[in-house]
Every structure is written in C-alpha cells, then in structure tokens.
Amino acid sequence: DTAVSQTPKYLVTQMGNDKSIKCEQNLGHDTMYWYKQDSKKFLKIMFSYNNKELIINETVPNRFSPKSPDKAHLNLHINSLELGDSAVYFCASSQESLTPKAQYFGPGTRLLVL
Amino acid sequence: DQQVKQNSPSLSVQEGRISILNCDYTNSMFDYFLWYKKYPAEGPTFLISISSIKDKNEDGRFTVFLNKSAKHLSLHIVPSQPGDSAVYFCAASEFNSGNTGKLIFGQGTTLQVKP
C-alpha cells in the first residue's frame, strides 16, 4: 500500500528518444508535483498540479510536458531526451488543507540518457 | 542563487549523542520550513516542520529551532541512533504569499551515526 508510487524505477535510454514516467498517489491529496534531483543532489521543483490544473511551471524546457488525467495521477513526458536530462525525478503529493503542510515523495525514477 | 543553504555537507556523531543539523536561508518571505530525511535509492521522507510564527517545534527525538532574525534553523536529534544515518534536507516555502507548494530545498547534509 505504497502512498506515492512511480514507474519505472530505472530508465536507461538513448539521446533523442521520447520517454514517460508515471506517478500515482493513493493519499487522496489534491496537489501533485515533479521534482528533479541533479548530479549535485539539488532537489528542484519542475511542475505542480492542483486538481488536474497546472499551478507551478518552473523554467523547464518545453520538451517536458506533465499530464494529469485525474487527481491521483501525474505523468511526465519528455521529448527528444538530452544527456543533461539524466537525473533522478521525484513525484510528490500534498493536501493544502492539512497540517503539517508537507509534501510526500515517491521513491524516484533514475533516468540515464546515453 | 541558492536561497536555502546547508553549509555542512556531512556530520558524524556517536550513537546516543545529539546531532545538530543547520540550515540558513536568504529569503525573508519564507514562512514555513520543513526537514526531510532521505535514505539511498528512496524518496525524501517528511520529518518535522515549523511555521514562522513559532521558534520551536518538537516531535519525539526531533526538535526544530527557528531564528528568524538570523534566518537560521536547526534540527536537533537526541539521542541519535544508527538508523538516523541518512541525508537530511532543509526546505522552505512562502505559504502565506500564495506560493503554495513551491518548496526550495537545501543541498542536504549527510549524517552518520556511529554505534
């Protein structure tokens, strides 16, 4: 009964390919996020969705496109993958009305672009 | 420009002693702060948080202290246990400014608790 799950856990692919990462949460939260942890270990927010609506869109190349089919799912599609996209991508969820105002993270997807 | 900084990349502590992890921030609009723990190959796990209207929050062995004038917060773990060995991230947000959900993370401090 994993709270926030991501698939796949590992992804190795060639430059130029298109790939998707899926995220699902069973916490009943209304907000979901994508974060990127780069090689220097910084965790940076990329996107957030609240009730399927895009709320946060940081300075991310438009090769990255999030899609939220419903409140419990937030997928990340990446077009024309580049070497610099290699990172760990974390999905997270939260519920604004709850205290503490914490985000709950998935296990991460380790993407390696060759 | 790194708005949240954890200047100690690593910390080593003996089991049973106190671990003190530090975090500094530059944005005076931050009004909510969180600490996360991360084990290798796992996602960050929420530990404890504090609102800017408080200066201390305690939860079991974990206490977070906030010094707004110094723009500094710290996480105290006492007593430290070997299972506490992990990377600890400090994060901050401007909840009351409407930037709900945008957490800014520090670069993490690796804590090693020796038996």
Interface residues (C-beta under 8 A of the other chain):
Chain A: V4 T31 Y33 K40 K41 F42 L43 K44 I45 S48 N50 I55 I56 F90 A92 S94 E96 P100 K101 A102 Q103 Y104 F105 G106 P107 G108
Chain B: Y32 L34 Y36 A41 E42 G43 P44 T45 F46 I48 S49 V87 F89 S93 F95 T100 G101 K102 L103 F105 Q107 G108
